[in-house]
Amino acid sequence: MNNQQKSTRKMTIAGWIISGLFIMLLLADSIGKLLKPEPVVQSTLELGYPASVLTGLGIVLGICTILYAIPRFSVIGAVLLTAYLGGAVATHVRVGHPLFSHVLFPVYMGLFIWAGLYLRNQSVRNLLTNK
């Protein structure tokens, strides 16, 4: 194995570690929305949404996350998760939450989602580096 292959392997492993952490986090969030424990319901109400939206949000988030986890569909999953997180940004702006701790938190998540995908997916790296 030459240095280029070792470097690529290390990038792929790092990408899967980053992606895996966010996959677990997003799946936990999805399951929380589906199970509807009181803190999740209360948070949803505080954001100005009725509790009835939780099931739909949980299903959408779960599907997007599963797509992101499957290598063949990971790019479309990342695009869909980016759109989902954009809705979270809009919600936090609408309710007047602080910029760095709340409004930009979904942006930070999106950056890690894409960083994980970049590191684990050679096609994404090639696309972004014009190879």
N, C-alpha and C positions, 0 to 999 in steps of 0.2 A: 504494500500500500504506500503510495507516494505522499508527499506533503499536502498536495492539493486534495487528495481523497481524504486524508486525515482531517484536514480543515473543514471540508464539506461534511464529514461525519459528525464532527464536533458541533457544527452549526445546526445540523439536523437534530441532534440530541438536545441542544439548548432550546431549539424551537419547540420541540415536543414537550419539554419541561414547562416552558412559559405557557404554551397552548393548553397543556393539561391542567395547570393551575386555574386558568380562566374558564376552561370547560367545566371543571368541578364547581367553581363559583357560580357560573351562570346556570348550571343544572340545579344547584341548590336553590337559587333564586326562583327558577321555574317551578320547582317542586313546592316551594313556599307559597307561591301564588296559587297553585292548584289545591294545596291543603288548607289554605286560608286561616292560619293561626291568627289570633287576635292582634298581635303587633303588626302583621302584614296588612290586615284589614284596616287598622287604625291609620297606618302610614298612607295607605291609598286614599282614605277619606280626607286626611290632612292635605294631600296633594290636589284635592278637588275632584277626584274621580269616585264614582259609586263603586261599592264592593263587587257589583256584578261584572265589572270589567276584568277581574282577576283571572278568571278561568281562561278567557281569550288570550290575555297577555301571557299567562303561563304556558299555554299551548304554543303560541307563536315563538316565544323565547326558547322553549324546549326544542322545537323543530329547527330553528336557526342554529342553535348550539350543536345539535346532533349533526346537521349538515357540515358545520365547521369542523367537527371532529373526524369526519370521514374524508380521507385524503382526496378522493375523486371529486367531492363536492365542497371542499374546504374554501375555495375562493368565493363561490356563491354564498356560502354560510357566512363568511367574513363580511361580504357586502350587505347581506341582510341584517347581521348583527350591528353593523355601522348605522344602518337606517333605524333600527330599533333604539340604539343608544342616542341617536339624534332626537328621537321623540322624548327621551329622558332629559336631554339638555333643554329642550323647549319647555317641558313641564317645570323644571327648576327655575327657568327664567320667568315663566308666567307667574309663579307663586312668590317670586322675589327672594329666592335663596341666595346666600353668599356665593360669589364668583368662584373662588379657588377651591373651596371645600365641597360645594354641591353642584354648581352649574358645570364646572369643568371635570368633575369626577367621571362622568361617562366618556368624556374625550380621552382621559387618561387610560381608561379601560380599552377603548378603541385602539389607541396607539399600541398597547401591549398585545391586543388580539392580532393586529397587523404585523407587529414585530415577530411574534411567534410564528405566524404564517410565512413571513419572509424567510426566517431562519430554517424552517422545516420543509419548504417547498422550492425546489430548484427552478421550476417554471416561473414562479413569482419573482425570484431573484433575477432570472434571465430577462424577464419583461421589464423590470425596473432598472436594469443596468444595460439594456439594449444589446444583449448578447444573442 
